[in-house]
Amino acid sequence: MRNCIFVLFIIAPLYSVAQDSAYTVSSYFTEGTKAPNTHYIGEAWLNAIIHDDAELGYNITKATFRANSTLDWHKHGSAQVLIIVDGEAYYQERGKEPVILKEGDVIKCEKDIEHWHSSTKNSDVTYLALYGGEQPTIWTEVLSQEYYDKVADKLKSN
């Protein structure tokens, strides 16, 4: 009898409260939506995992770029962290040499530093981008296919 009273008055109310909770769940596995060809060459999909959350103050976006696709030069009003989760990427900050980033690599770009990143010539890339949501991305210069091809050739020969 004692066990029945315990279940009825203690456990049962907790169970019903837990079932009434609402959660917002998004999936990392969702490819996202195809991005419009506004500030990049090629094909890209974006999945806004966390976006414009005032309490957190930052965004997390999963981006997938098909091989031979690139973003234009741009900068952010906050630092940005890129976590390469699959494939290979090119990354370059203004005034520095480009590098190849591979699965597992993490790179931080400081606030207001002009940069670009992309898939490599022969590899798709998927990365998580973490950045502040206070200001939109500032697009500074178109990255031409010719420049991208020169970077690819240079990095391939290294």
C-alpha positions in Angstrom: 0.0 0.0 0.0 2.8 2.3 0.9 4.4 1.8 -2.6 1.1 2.6 -4.3 0.7 5.9 -2.4 4.3 6.8 -3.2 3.7 6.1 -7.0 0.4 8.0 -7.0 1.5 11.1 -5.2 5.2 11.4 -6.0 6.1 9.6 -9.2 2.9 10.0 -11.3 2.8 13.9 -11.0 6.5 14.1 -12.1 5.8 11.9 -15.1 2.9 14.0 -16.3 4.9 17.2 -15.9 7.8 15.7 -17.9 5.4 14.8 -20.7 4.0 18.3 -20.9 7.4 19.9 -21.6 7.8 21.4 -25.1 11.2 21.3 -26.7 12.6 22.9 -29.9 14.6 20.3 -31.6 16.5 20.8 -34.8 18.6 18.2 -36.6 22.3 18.5 -37.6 21.6 15.9 -40.2 19.2 18.0 -42.2 20.9 19.2 -45.4 19.2 22.5 -45.1 18.1 24.7 -48.0 19.9 25.5 -51.2 21.5 28.9 -50.8 20.8 31.5 -53.5 23.8 32.2 -55.7 24.3 35.7 -54.3 27.8 35.7 -52.8 29.4 32.5 -53.9 30.2 30.4 -56.9 28.9 26.8 -57.2 26.4 25.0 -55.0 25.8 25.4 -51.2 23.2 24.3 -48.7 22.7 26.0 -45.3 21.1 24.5 -42.2 20.6 27.2 -39.5 20.9 25.0 -36.5 20.7 27.9 -34.0 19.9 31.3 -35.6 19.1 34.7 -34.1 18.7 33.4 -30.5 18.9 36.5 -28.4 19.6 34.6 -25.2 22.6 32.8 -26.6 23.9 35.7 -28.7 25.4 33.5 -31.4 24.5 31.4 -34.4 25.5 27.9 -35.5 25.1 27.1 -39.2 25.9 23.9 -40.9 27.1 24.7 -44.4 27.8 22.2 -47.2 29.6 23.3 -50.4 30.0 21.0 -53.4 33.4 20.7 -54.8 34.6 23.7 -56.8 32.4 26.1 -54.8 33.5 29.2 -52.9 32.2 32.2 -50.9 33.2 35.8 -51.8 35.5 37.8 -49.6 33.6 38.9 -46.4 33.9 39.8 -42.8 31.8 39.5 -39.6 31.1 41.9 -36.7 32.1 39.1 -34.3 34.7 36.4 -34.3 33.8 33.3 -36.4 34.8 29.7 -35.7 34.7 27.1 -38.5 34.7 23.4 -37.6 35.4 21.2 -40.6 33.2 18.1 -40.1 33.6 16.4 -43.5 35.7 16.9 -46.6 38.3 19.6 -47.3 38.2 23.4 -47.5 40.3 26.3 -48.6 40.6 29.2 -46.2 42.3 32.6 -46.5 42.5 35.8 -44.6 43.4 39.1 -46.5 47.2 39.5 -46.6 47.9 35.8 -45.6 48.5 32.7 -47.7 45.6 30.3 -48.3 45.5 27.0 -46.5 43.7 23.7 -46.8 41.5 22.7 -43.9 40.6 19.0 -43.4 38.0 17.1 -41.4 38.5 17.8 -37.7 40.3 21.1 -38.2 39.0 24.2 -36.2 39.9 27.7 -37.2 39.0 31.1 -35.7 38.7 34.2 -37.7 38.8 37.4 -35.6 36.2 40.1 -35.7 36.3 42.4 -38.8 39.0 40.3 -40.6 38.3 40.0 -44.3 38.4 36.3 -45.4 36.9 33.7 -47.6 36.4 29.9 -47.4 35.2 27.2 -49.7 35.3 23.6 -50.7 38.4 22.4 -52.5 38.5 21.9 -56.2 37.9 18.1 -55.9 36.2 17.7 -52.5 32.9 18.7 -51.0 33.1 20.3 -47.5 30.7 20.4 -44.6 31.5 22.7 -41.7 29.8 24.3 -38.7 30.1 28.0 -38.5 29.8 29.7 -35.1 29.4 33.5 -35.1 27.7 36.3 -33.3 24.2 37.3 -34.6 24.2 41.0 -33.9 25.3 42.1 -37.4 24.9 40.6 -40.8 27.9 39.4 -42.9 29.6 42.2 -44.7 30.4 41.1 -48.3 33.5 43.0 -49.5 34.7 41.7 -52.9 33.7 39.1 -55.4 36.1 36.1 -55.4 36.6 35.3 -59.1 36.8 31.8 -60.5 40.2 32.7 -61.9 41.5 33.6 -58.4 40.0 30.4 -56.9 41.7 28.3 -59.6 45.1 29.9 -58.9 44.7 29.1 -55.2 43.7 25.5 -56.1 46.7 25.1 -58.4 49.1 26.6 -55.8 47.9 24.4 -52.9 47.8 21.3 -55.1 51.5 21.8 -55.9 52.5 22.2 -52.2 
